[in-house]
Each structure stands twice: as structure tokens, then as C-alpha cells.
């Protein structure tokens, strides 16, 4: 039996005039059109938090120049410290999709 034959509507009217629809879903006997499934939206990449960090080692404290770099919050190396804005508005935290770097 073909798929099309299985999708036809059977309408049964009993002696009291009650109408029963047995397959499909239309009163015309046409095959029921199945709704198109929308594709699932792509999942958003997980965001990772990055912090602006400065490298501070004891021998560098007297120097006027410090190294600055962005590191993921969960992976800041030893001797690197998160910069926190004090008097100037400095962007020190970023949330980026996994795999992107600032």
C-alpha cells in the first residue's frame, strides 16, 4: 500500500447523521498536508569571560612599564593580575563566544 493511500480521509456518517472522520483530517477526502518542520535554531556558542590582566613580578614593580594581556577568567597565569578600573573607565572584562579571543 502506498503512503498516499494511507493518508486518505475516510468519512463515516451513521444512521443518526453523526459524522466521524477516520484518517487524514479534511472533509474533502484530500490527503492531509503535514506541516513543514522548522529547522532547530543553531545553538548559541557558550560565552567565555575574559579579563584584562597586568603582569607584576617583584623585580618589575620599580619599572614604569608593565605587560598587559587578555586572559580567560578561569585561566589567568601566575604573576598576572586582573586590572580593575579605578579612576578612568577602562574596559577590563569581555564576554565572547567560545573560541574567540579579544
C-alpha positions in Angstrom: 0.0 0.0 0.0 1.4 3.4 -0.9 1.8 6.3 1.5 -0.8 8.3 -0.4 -3.4 5.6 0.2 -2.7 5.6 3.9 -3.3 9.3 4.1 -6.8 9.5 2.6 -9.6 10.6 4.8 -12.5 8.3 5.5 -15.7 10.0 6.4 -18.4 7.8 8.0 -21.9 9.0 8.6 -24.0 6.8 10.8 -27.9 6.5 10.9 -28.3 9.4 13.2 -26.3 11.7 11.0 -23.2 11.9 13.2 -20.0 12.4 11.1 -16.8 10.6 12.0 -13.5 11.3 10.3 -11.3 8.3 10.4 -8.0 9.2 8.7 -6.4 12.3 7.4 -8.2 15.4 8.7 -10.0 17.1 5.8 -13.6 16.7 4.8 -12.7 16.8 1.1 -11.0 13.4 1.1 -7.7 15.0 0.0 -4.6 13.8 1.8 -3.8 15.8 4.9 -0.9 18.1 4.4 1.7 17.7 7.1 3.1 20.9 8.4 6.7 21.6 7.5 9.1 21.3 10.4 11.1 24.4 11.0 14.8 23.6 11.4 16.0 23.9 15.0 17.9 27.1 15.6 21.6 26.8 15.9 22.7 26.7 19.5 24.5 29.8 20.7 28.1 29.3 21.5 28.9 29.3 25.2 30.3 32.6 26.3 33.7 32.8 28.0 34.7 35.7 30.3 38.0 37.4 29.5 39.7 39.8 31.9 42.4 42.4 31.1 45.4 41.5 33.2 48.7 43.0 34.0 51.9 41.1 34.8 53.5 42.1 38.0 56.7 40.5 39.3 58.7 41.8 42.2 61.6 42.9 40.0 59.2 44.8 37.7 57.5 46.9 40.4 60.1 49.7 40.2 59.7 49.8 36.4 57.3 52.2 34.8 56.3 49.7 32.1 54.0 46.7 32.6 52.9 43.9 30.3 49.1 43.8 29.7 47.2 41.0 28.1 43.7 39.4 27.9 43.2 36.0 29.7 40.1 33.9 30.2 38.9 34.3 33.8 39.4 30.6 34.5 42.9 30.6 33.1 44.9 33.6 34.4 48.6 32.7 34.7 50.7 33.1 37.8 52.1 36.6 38.2 49.3 38.1 36.2 46.5 40.1 37.9 43.2 41.3 36.8 43.0 45.0 36.1 40.1 46.8 37.9 39.2 50.3 36.7 39.8 52.8 39.4 39.5 56.4 38.2 39.2 56.0 34.4 36.5 53.9 32.7 38.6 51.1 31.2 37.0 48.0 29.7 38.5 45.2 31.8 36.0 42.4 31.2 34.7 40.9 28.0 32.3 38.1 27.3 33.0 36.4 23.9 31.7 33.2 22.2 33.9 30.2 23.0 36.9 30.1 20.7 37.1 33.9 20.1 39.8 36.0 21.6 39.7 39.7 22.3 
